[in-house]
């Protein structure tokens, strides 16, 4: 079974990228520097070789330039003008020219007559090229073909040579001479080569230093990432408390704060789920216990006892079914995105009045309709107001009036449901929006205890607040306050996110 290769760490990848960029930069700088220096050396060599042309033109009787001195830096020791007519043959002229044009260091001179090397300098300053057949054949062939001086480069067994070949002829003499001056490129480029080698040694040392420093710098930069990883490893479903230390004001610090915020929301979500499960477990125990107790005490031979037990079981099962439906509704409210659009308050209020009019036992009245718009999910707002109306109908005496209405000012819109029942004590108002909680702790009115929790979740999803106040003359007034829109329509909001954010901030 093959082992899965271990992935390369981010630290190694960052360091590799840094070294790769540094290598490319150093290679470009070194290459450009070498090419420029090499080109300068080649140009200087060509200048020296062309100075030989000028002198040999004088020697060969070229009247143009007669009297010109050799350019500065010329290797020749000849200073006077030599007229080729003073010599009887090309051979004598070539002997005198080779003897007078002294080669410098890394240079070699040669006089060739009819393709055969005949004369070479006797000084010790240059090097001998009389045995270099490749150079001689190449230079003689090119000089005879063009009948003019030729500069070129030839690679021989002795190395690369930069040369100039100058043809020499004398009227009345059938001999053809070629003067060859060659320069050893390796010798001339040796300082440049040494400089480049020194540069690369220094570059390798710089890369090593960059690698060492980069390794520690990358490790320090990635240390918050490792802390995030360690914190993520330490988090379990039973302990969501670990947080990351926030230091600095850079991108890593922003990431740390974002991760901490995510952990806060996650912890809040888990706490809410735990609370919901605890509440559901508590609420389900009661009907199960009731049904089990009656079944254990039921006399199967007594028809009346069986029918009574059956009725109790069916009632408790209906209550459990309503509980499950309300839990599913609360989960949908806290988990699904809301379709936030502009809602006409007058139309919303009128629609509520139409829907609650069919609820029996009470005198329903639309007390006020606000003219204006609010940002929200119309279906969810209808759901919240209907829940408040149903709650008012359950807890107020039959036949008592219930008013609904809406109002609008410069800061918020308000939707209310007002009843004239027993009211809610101030001490109980802070907990009536909790799940499975009731102001009077009674179950005679039915319901799951999730109605006001659903209203509170819908209101918070709209960045609003549901408050309870006393009704003049007795009763309770539930008011949903919604902020007015101040900008464009936002993206859909999930109620659960708002609930968790408020619980975390509270």
Secondary structure as GFF3:
##gff-version 3
##sequence-region A 1 506
A	DSSP	alpha_helix	10	59	.	.	.	ID=ss1
A	DSSP	three_ten_helix	84	86	.	.	.	ID=ss2
A	DSSP	alpha_helix	90	100	.	.	.	ID=ss3
A	DSSP	beta_strand	107	113	.	.	.	ID=ss4
A	DSSP	beta_strand	116	120	.	.	.	ID=ss5
A	DSSP	alpha_helix	133	146	.	.	.	ID=ss6
A	DSSP	beta_strand	150	156	.	.	.	ID=ss7
A	DSSP	beta_strand	159	168	.	.	.	ID=ss8
A	DSSP	beta_strand	177	184	.	.	.	ID=ss9
A	DSSP	alpha_helix	185	188	.	.	.	ID=ss10
A	DSSP	alpha_helix	190	234	.	.	.	ID=ss11
A	DSSP	alpha_helix	251	297	.	.	.	ID=ss12
A	DSSP	alpha_helix	303	335	.	.	.	ID=ss13
A	DSSP	beta_strand	341	344	.	.	.	ID=ss14
A	DSSP	alpha_helix	345	356	.	.	.	ID=ss15
A	DSSP	beta_strand	363	368	.	.	.	ID=ss16
A	DSSP	beta_strand	373	376	.	.	.	ID=ss17
A	DSSP	alpha_helix	378	395	.	.	.	ID=ss18
A	DSSP	beta_strand	401	408	.	.	.	ID=ss19
A	DSSP	beta_strand	412	418	.	.	.	ID=ss20
A	DSSP	three_ten_helix	426	428	.	.	.	ID=ss21
A	DSSP	alpha_helix	451	461	.	.	.	ID=ss22
A	DSSP	beta_strand	465	470	.	.	.	ID=ss23
A	DSSP	beta_strand	476	483	.	.	.	ID=ss24
A	DSSP	alpha_helix	495	505	.	.	.	ID=ss25
###
